[in-house]
Amino acid sequence: MTTRFDLVTMGRIGVDIYPLQTGVGLEDVTTFGKYLGGSATNVAVAAARYGRSSAVVTKTGADPFGKFIHRALAGYGVDDRYVGTSEQLPTPVTFCEIFPPDDFPLYFYRFPKAPDLDISVEDLDFDAIRAAEIFWVTVTGLSQEPSRSATLAALEARGRTGITVLDLDYRPMFWESREQAREWVGKALDHVTVAVGNLDEADTAVATRDPREAAKALRDRGVSLAVVKQGPKGVLAVDDSGEVEVPPVPVEVVNGLGAGDAFGGALCHGLLSGWDTARIMRFANAAGSHVAGELACSDAMPTEDQVLRKLGEAL
């Protein structure tokens, strides 16, 4: 029988190599920490922290970093049965520099191709994808074949049943141009019920950086819930009941990377809990704030009690 997960994500996985020194360029860093990474993977980890059953559809290399990933997923309570192995491609690693409060350059080592972009239609368990309470895919998964076709096939099989989320996750280095990305994002939008992204990602999706225009354009594409993250201006969410705008939760930023994935996992938890949109946005904002105040991404994903404490601090 098919296992029915609360959340199945599909997309990037890898190893984050983060400096243990802040305000220092990589050329001068002497110590690093190794962490599980990748946006779709971090969202699954974040949801698991709330007690949600989660799994990730992805691939690693046949190397020690791949072994580390499987062990890390198990440690976080994320099911790894859909994590395949590429015999030819290495597990990707990502380095960052940490210059708080708002400069965190990323350096992706995903050449010649990351295994998570080598997912094919034949790798997919369509029954599990259809059965999941929430299915989450990312724009990065549309950037190359065969992952592009696999992502679209998974969305088509899902058929806008249940909650289907598109993380707008636009990374320019993975695309030839914003226009190319916009074409494929448009095809994915035809199959999803929730879209979430920041202003730049909204521009890639629907050609506007105005948050309300972007939300309306996403809704006009059939998206039930449009979430537009506005940085210091907070988050705008529009659904069938109207518009909600929630201010950010103050935090002394240590590393802004991973805050969006924490937001995503908390969004999934709120949707699964049946909360109203305003409550979900407040909770997700606080989860993102918690992670922004920590060094790591996956390791820093909060429990519900930690998020509620962060919300209490903001009152």
C-alpha positions as CSV (number, residue, x, y, z in Angstrom):
1,M,0.0,0.0,0.0
2,T,1.1,3.6,-0.7
3,T,2.3,5.5,2.3
4,R,0.3,8.7,2.7
5,F,2.7,11.5,3.8
6,D,1.6,14.8,5.2
7,L,4.2,16.4,2.9
8,V,6.2,15.3,-0.1
9,T,8.8,17.8,-1.5
10,M,10.7,17.5,-4.8
11,G,13.9,19.3,-5.6
12,R,17.3,20.4,-4.4
13,I,19.5,18.5,-1.9
14,G,23.1,18.8,-1.1
15,V,25.6,19.6,1.6
16,D,26.0,23.2,2.9
17,I,29.6,24.1,3.9
18,Y,29.2,27.2,6.0
19,P,32.0,29.2,7.6
20,L,32.2,29.2,11.3
21,Q,33.5,32.8,11.1
22,T,31.3,35.8,10.2
23,G,32.3,38.9,8.3
24,V,35.2,37.0,6.6
25,G,35.5,36.2,2.9
26,L,35.9,32.5,1.9
27,E,39.5,33.1,1.0
28,D,40.3,33.8,4.7
29,V,38.0,31.4,6.4
30,T,39.8,28.6,8.3
31,T,36.9,26.6,9.8
32,F,33.7,25.3,8.4
33,G,30.6,23.4,9.5
34,K,28.9,20.7,7.3
35,Y,25.1,20.6,7.2
36,L,22.2,19.1,5.1
37,G,21.0,21.6,2.6
38,G,18.8,22.3,-0.4
39,S,15.5,24.3,-0.3
40,A,13.1,21.4,-0.9
41,T,14.9,19.3,1.6
42,N,15.0,22.0,4.2
43,V,11.2,22.5,3.9
44,A,10.7,18.8,4.5
45,V,13.0,19.0,7.6
46,A,11.1,22.0,8.9
47,A,7.8,20.2,8.6
48,A,9.2,17.2,10.3
49,R,10.1,19.4,13.3
50,Y,6.4,20.0,13.8
51,G,5.7,16.2,13.8
52,R,4.6,16.1,10.2
53,S,5.4,13.0,8.2
54,S,7.6,14.1,5.3
55,A,9.6,12.8,2.4
56,V,11.7,14.3,-0.3
57,V,12.0,13.2,-4.0
58,T,15.6,13.9,-5.1
59,K,19.0,12.4,-5.9
60,T,22.5,12.4,-4.5
61,G,25.8,11.2,-5.8
62,A,27.3,7.8,-5.0
63,D,29.9,9.3,-2.6
64,P,30.5,10.0,1.1
65,F,28.4,13.2,1.0
66,G,25.5,11.2,-0.4
67,K,25.9,8.8,2.6
68,F,25.9,11.8,4.9
69,I,22.7,13.1,3.4
70,H,20.8,9.8,4.0
71,R,22.0,9.7,7.6
72,A,21.1,13.3,8.1
73,L,17.6,12.8,6.7
74,A,17.0,9.9,9.0
75,G,18.2,12.0,12.0
76,Y,15.7,14.7,11.1
77,G,12.8,12.2,10.7
78,V,12.5,12.7,6.9
79,D,11.8,9.6,4.9
80,D,14.5,9.0,2.3
81,R,12.8,6.2,0.3
82,Y,12.5,8.5,-2.8
83,V,16.1,9.7,-2.6
84,G,17.8,8.1,-5.6
85,T,21.5,7.8,-6.4
86,S,23.4,9.0,-9.5
87,E,26.4,6.8,-10.3
88,Q,28.0,9.5,-12.5
89,L,27.2,12.9,-10.8
90,P,28.7,14.1,-7.5
91,T,26.6,15.2,-4.6
92,P,26.6,19.1,-4.8
93,V,28.0,21.3,-2.1
94,T,27.2,24.9,-1.4
95,F,29.4,27.5,0.2
96,C,28.3,30.8,1.6
97,E,29.9,33.9,3.1
98,I,28.3,35.5,6.1
99,F,28.2,39.3,6.3
100,P,25.2,40.1,8.6
101,P,22.7,41.6,8.5
102,D,21.8,41.2,4.8
103,D,24.7,40.0,2.7
104,F,25.1,36.2,2.3
105,P,26.7,35.3,-1.1
106,L,26.1,31.7,-2.2
107,Y,28.5,29.6,-4.2
108,F,26.9,26.5,-5.8
109,Y,29.1,23.6,-6.9
110,R,26.7,21.7,-9.1
111,F,28.7,20.9,-12.1
112,P,28.4,19.3,-14.6
113,K,24.9,18.8,-13.3
114,A,23.5,18.2,-9.8
115,P,21.9,14.8,-9.3
116,D,18.6,16.5,-8.2
117,L,18.3,17.9,-11.7
118,D,18.7,14.3,-13.1
119,I,15.4,13.1,-11.7
120,S,13.4,11.5,-14.5
121,V,9.8,10.6,-14.9
122,E,10.7,6.9,-14.3
123,D,12.1,7.8,-10.9
124,L,8.7,9.1,-9.6
125,D,6.2,7.3,-7.4
126,F,3.0,8.9,-8.8
127,D,0.8,7.1,-6.2
128,A,2.8,8.7,-3.4
129,I,2.7,12.1,-5.1
130,R,-1.1,11.9,-5.5
131,A,-1.7,10.7,-2.0
132,A,0.4,13.3,-0.2
133,E,-1.6,15.9,1.8
134,I,0.8,18.6,0.4
135,F,3.1,18.2,-2.6
136,W,5.8,20.9,-2.9
137,V,7.9,21.6,-5.9
138,T,10.4,24.3,-6.8
139,V,11.2,26.5,-9.8
140,T,14.8,25.3,-9.7
141,G,13.5,21.8,-10.6
142,L,12.3,23.3,-13.9
143,S,15.7,24.7,-14.9
144,Q,17.0,21.6,-16.7
145,E,16.0,18.3,-18.2
146,P,15.1,15.6,-17.2
147,S,14.0,17.3,-13.9
148,R,11.8,19.8,-15.8
149,S,9.7,17.1,-17.5
150,A,9.6,15.0,-14.3
151,T,8.4,18.1,-12.2
152,L,5.7,18.9,-14.8
153,A,4.6,15.2,-15.0
154,A,4.3,15.1,-11.2
155,L,2.2,18.2,-11.2
156,E,0.0,17.0,-14.0
157,A,-0.5,13.6,-12.2
158,R,-1.4,15.6,-9.0
159,G,-4.0,17.5,-10.9
160,R,-4.5,20.3,-8.4
161,T,-5.9,17.9,-5.9
162,G,-5.2,18.6,-2.2
163,I,-2.6,21.3,-1.6
164,T,0.0,21.7,-4.3
165,V,2.7,24.3,-3.7
166,L,5.1,26.0,-6.1
167,D,8.1,27.5,-4.4
168,L,9.1,30.3,-6.8
169,D,12.7,29.8,-5.7
170,Y,14.3,31.6,-8.7
171,R,18.1,31.4,-8.8
172,P,19.5,33.3,-11.8
173,M,22.7,31.1,-12.0
174,F,20.5,28.1,-12.9
175,W,18.9,29.7,-15.9
176,E,19.9,31.2,-19.2
177,S,17.6,34.2,-18.6
178,R,14.6,35.4,-16.5
179,E,12.4,35.1,-19.6
180,Q,13.3,31.5,-20.0
181,A,12.4,30.8,-16.3
182,R,9.1,32.8,-16.7
183,E,8.0,30.5,-19.6
184,W,8.4,27.3,-17.5
185,V,7.1,28.8,-14.3
186,G,4.0,29.7,-16.2
187,K,3.5,26.1,-17.2
188,A,3.8,25.0,-13.6
189,L,1.4,27.6,-12.3
190,D,-1.4,25.9,-14.2
191,H,-1.2,22.9,-11.8
192,V,-0.7,24.4,-8.3
193,T,-3.0,25.7,-5.6
194,V,-0.4,27.7,-3.6
195,A,2.5,29.9,-4.8
196,V,5.1,31.4,-2.5
197,G,8.1,33.7,-3.2
198,N,9.8,37.0,-2.7
199,L,9.4,40.1,-4.9
200,D,12.1,39.2,-7.3
201,E,10.7,35.7,-7.7
202,A,7.3,37.1,-8.2
203,D,8.7,39.2,-11.0
204,T,10.1,36.0,-12.6
205,A,6.7,34.3,-12.3
206,V,4.3,37.1,-13.4
207,A,6.4,40.0,-14.6
208,T,5.7,42.5,-11.8
209,R,7.4,43.4,-8.5
210,D,4.4,45.1,-7.1
211,P,3.2,42.7,-4.3
212,R,-0.5,43.2,-4.8
213,E,-0.3,43.1,-8.6
214,A,1.8,39.9,-8.3
215,A,-0.7,38.3,-5.9
216,K,-3.6,39.2,-8.2
217,A,-1.7,37.8,-11.3
218,L,-1.0,34.5,-9.4
219,R,-4.6,34.3,-8.4
220,D,-5.7,34.9,-11.9
221,R,-3.7,31.9,-12.9
222,G,-5.9,29.7,-10.6
223,V,-3.7,29.8,-7.5
224,S,-5.9,29.7,-4.4
225,L,-3.3,31.1,-2.0
226,A,-0.6,33.6,-3.2
227,V,2.1,34.5,-0.7
228,V,4.5,37.3,-1.6
229,K,7.4,37.9,0.8
230,Q,8.4,41.6,1.0
231,G,11.5,41.5,3.2
232,P,11.3,44.3,5.8
233,K,7.8,45.1,4.8
234,G,6.6,41.7,5.9
235,V,4.4,39.2,4.0
236,L,1.4,39.6,1.8
237,A,-1.0,36.7,1.4
238,V,-4.2,36.7,-0.7
239,D,-6.7,33.9,-0.8
240,D,-10.5,33.5,-1.4
241,S,-11.2,35.2,1.9
242,G,-9.2,38.4,1.1
243,E,-5.9,39.9,1.8
244,V,-3.6,39.6,4.9
245,E,-0.4,41.6,5.4
246,V,1.8,40.6,8.4
247,P,4.8,42.6,9.6
248,P,8.2,40.8,10.1
249,V,9.3,39.5,13.4
250,P,12.4,41.4,14.6
251,V,15.6,39.4,14.9
252,E,19.3,40.0,15.1
253,V,20.3,38.3,11.9
254,V,23.2,35.8,12.0
255,N,22.6,34.1,8.6
256,G,19.6,34.9,6.5
257,L,19.9,31.7,4.4
258,G,17.3,29.1,5.3
259,A,14.8,31.6,6.7
260,G,12.6,31.1,3.6
261,D,12.7,27.4,3.9
262,A,11.7,27.7,7.6
263,F,8.8,29.9,6.4
264,G,7.8,27.1,3.9
265,G,7.8,24.3,6.5
266,A,5.8,26.4,8.8
267,L,3.4,27.4,6.0
268,C,2.8,23.6,5.4
269,H,2.2,23.0,9.1
270,G,-0.3,25.8,9.3
271,L,-2.1,24.6,6.2
272,L,-2.3,21.0,7.5
273,S,-3.6,22.4,10.8
274,G,-6.4,24.2,9.1
275,W,-5.4,27.6,10.6
276,D,-6.7,30.8,9.0
277,T,-4.3,32.7,6.7
278,A,-3.4,35.4,9.2
279,R,-2.4,32.9,11.8
280,I,-0.4,30.9,9.3
281,M,1.5,34.0,8.1
282,R,2.3,35.1,11.6
283,F,3.6,31.7,12.5
284,A,5.6,31.3,9.3
285,N,7.2,34.7,9.8
286,A,8.3,33.8,13.3
287,A,9.7,30.5,12.1
288,G,11.8,32.3,9.4
289,S,12.9,34.9,12.0
290,H,14.1,32.1,14.3
291,V,16.3,30.6,11.6
292,A,17.7,33.9,10.5
293,G,19.0,34.3,14.0
294,E,21.0,31.0,13.7
295,L,24.0,29.9,11.7
296,A,22.8,26.7,10.1
297,C,19.6,26.0,8.0
298,S,18.5,22.5,8.6
299,D,19.9,22.2,12.1
300,A,18.1,25.5,13.1
301,M,14.6,24.5,12.0
302,P,12.4,25.3,15.0
303,T,9.8,23.3,16.9
304,E,6.3,24.7,17.4
305,D,7.2,25.7,21.0
306,Q,10.2,27.7,19.7
307,V,8.1,29.5,17.2
308,L,5.5,30.4,19.7
309,R,8.2,31.7,22.0
310,K,9.5,33.9,19.1
311,L,6.0,35.2,18.6
312,G,5.7,36.0,22.2
313,E,9.0,38.0,22.1
314,A,7.5,40.0,19.2
315,L,4.4,41.1,21.2
